Amino acid sequence: MEKMNKLRQNLYSKKPWGSEIVWALTDGYMSKTIEIEAGKQSYAIVHEKKEKSIIIISGDLYLTYGDCCSEDSVPVYKLPEGWSWYIEPGKLHKYAALDKPVRLVEVSTPLFEDGIVLSEEGGVDLTAQDIKEIEVVVKDTESQAIVKDVNNKEKKVRKPKKIKAKKKTGKEKKDDRS
């Protein structure tokens, strides 16, 4: 049986590019809130087995994501608030914020020592000129978007769903199992 949250308190860590707060840790998953300061970027990293899913809570995240191991040939995607992304094992990834801070939630497998840092440039100041080359075009469809990087490589991305609350009418069927 999986144990409940193993944390008695949140684990906060300051980074050169922002901060992380681990707020849930079980045998099956770990959850954290990540903040990237405006004009900063995280380290380029690859995980051997760790899987992650992220959702952008605020700001526009510039996500470097692709096959390892040359950052120069890896596409960068601009993900607006509300968008999510799955980061699979073995893929290079790096988070960046340009003109305003970015906050995201990351849920992953609970592997702490699985990352291989490929670039120690985390926290390096970014300017619009640095990021100008990686602007992307987004095409919307009903349930997904097609994101193109500057090399015209495409990736399908799930769009956030807007959930409408059902209005109770009082005419719902009652459950007869009681």
C-alpha positions in Angstrom: 0.0 0.0 0.0 1.3 3.5 -0.9 2.1 5.7 2.0 0.6 9.1 2.2 2.6 12.3 2.0 5.9 11.8 3.7 6.6 15.5 4.3 5.9 17.1 7.6 6.6 20.5 6.1 7.3 21.8 2.6 10.9 21.6 1.3 12.0 25.0 0.0 15.1 25.5 -2.1 16.5 28.7 -3.5 18.0 28.5 -6.9 20.1 31.0 -9.0 17.1 31.3 -11.3 14.2 31.2 -8.8 12.9 28.6 -6.3 11.3 25.3 -5.8 8.9 24.1 -3.1 8.3 20.4 -2.8 4.9 20.1 -1.2 4.0 16.5 -1.7 6.1 13.4 -1.6 4.8 9.8 -1.7 6.2 6.4 -2.9 4.4 7.1 -6.3 4.8 10.8 -7.0 6.3 14.1 -6.0 4.7 17.6 -6.5 6.4 20.9 -6.5 5.8 24.5 -7.3 8.6 26.1 -9.4 9.1 29.9 -9.8 11.5 31.2 -12.5 12.5 34.9 -12.1 12.0 37.2 -15.0 15.0 37.1 -17.3 16.3 33.9 -15.8 16.6 30.2 -16.9 17.1 26.9 -15.1 19.8 24.4 -15.8 19.6 22.1 -18.9 19.0 18.7 -17.5 18.2 15.1 -18.6 16.6 12.5 -16.4 17.3 8.8 -17.0 14.0 7.5 -15.5 12.1 10.4 -14.0 8.8 11.4 -15.7 7.3 14.9 -15.3 4.1 16.7 -16.2 3.9 20.5 -15.8 1.2 23.0 -15.9 1.9 26.8 -16.2 0.1 28.7 -13.5 1.3 32.2 -14.4 3.5 33.8 -17.0 4.8 32.5 -20.3 7.2 29.6 -20.0 10.0 29.2 -22.6 10.6 25.4 -22.5 13.7 24.0 -24.2 12.7 20.4 -24.9 14.0 17.6 -27.2 16.5 15.0 -27.8 19.7 15.1 -25.9 22.4 16.4 -25.9 23.1 19.6 -27.9 21.2 22.6 -26.6 21.8 24.4 -29.9 19.7 22.0 -31.9 16.9 21.5 -29.3 13.6 23.4 -30.0 12.2 25.9 -27.6 8.4 26.2 -27.1 6.6 29.2 -25.7 3.9 27.9 -23.4 1.3 30.4 -22.1 -0.5 30.3 -18.8 -2.8 27.2 -18.4 -0.9 25.0 -20.8 0.5 21.6 -19.8 3.4 19.5 -21.1 4.7 15.9 -20.5 8.5 15.6 -20.1 9.6 12.0 -20.8 12.7 10.4 -19.5 15.8 10.9 -21.7 14.7 14.3 -23.0 16.8 17.5 -22.5 14.7 20.2 -20.9 15.2 23.7 -19.5 12.8 26.3 -18.2 13.1 30.1 -18.9 11.1 33.3 -18.2 11.6 36.4 -20.3 9.9 39.7 -19.2 7.9 38.5 -16.2 8.2 35.7 -13.7 6.8 32.2 -14.4 5.1 29.9 -11.9 4.4 26.3 -12.7 3.4 23.1 -10.9 5.4 20.0 -11.6 4.2 16.4 -10.8 6.8 13.7 -11.2 8.0 10.3 -10.2 9.8 10.7 -6.9 13.4 10.2 -8.1 15.8 12.8 -6.5 19.2 11.7 -7.8 18.1 10.9 -11.4 19.1 14.1 -13.1 22.2 14.8 -15.3 22.9 18.5 -15.4 24.2 19.4 -18.9 24.6 23.1 -18.4 25.5 25.0 -15.3 24.1 28.2 -16.8 21.1 28.3 -14.6 20.3 31.9 -13.6 22.0 33.4 -16.6 20.3 36.7 -17.4 18.2 36.6 -20.6 17.2 39.5 -22.8 14.6 39.8 -25.6 17.5 39.4 -28.1 18.5 36.1 -26.6 15.0 34.7 -26.8 14.0 36.4 -30.1 15.3 33.4 -32.1 13.0 31.0 -30.3 9.6 32.6 -30.7 7.0 30.1 -31.8 3.7 30.1 -33.7 0.7 28.4 -32.2 -2.2 26.9 -34.2 -5.4 26.2 -32.2 -7.8 23.3 -32.8 -10.6 22.4 -30.5 -8.7 20.2 -28.0 -5.1 20.7 -28.9 -2.7 23.1 -30.5 0.2 22.6 -32.9 3.3 24.3 -31.7 6.0 25.1 -34.2 9.5 26.1 -33.3 11.8 28.3 -35.5 13.0 25.1 -37.3 9.3 24.4 -38.3 9.3 21.2 -36.2 5.8 20.6 -35.0 4.5 19.1 -31.7 0.9 18.6 -30.7 0.1 20.0 -27.3 -3.1 19.5 -25.2 -5.0 22.6 -24.5 -6.4 23.2 -21.0 -10.0 22.3 -20.8 -12.6 24.7 -19.4 -14.8 22.8 -17.1 -18.4 24.0 -16.7 -20.2 23.1 -13.5 -23.5 21.3 -14.1 -26.5 23.0 -12.8 -28.7 20.9 -10.5 -32.3 20.7 -11.6 -33.6 18.5 -8.8 -34.8 16.0 -11.5 -31.6 13.8 -11.3 -32.2 10.1 -10.9 -31.6 8.8 -7.3 -29.2 6.0 -6.8 -31.2 2.8 -5.7 -28.2 1.1 -4.2 -28.7 2.4 -0.6 
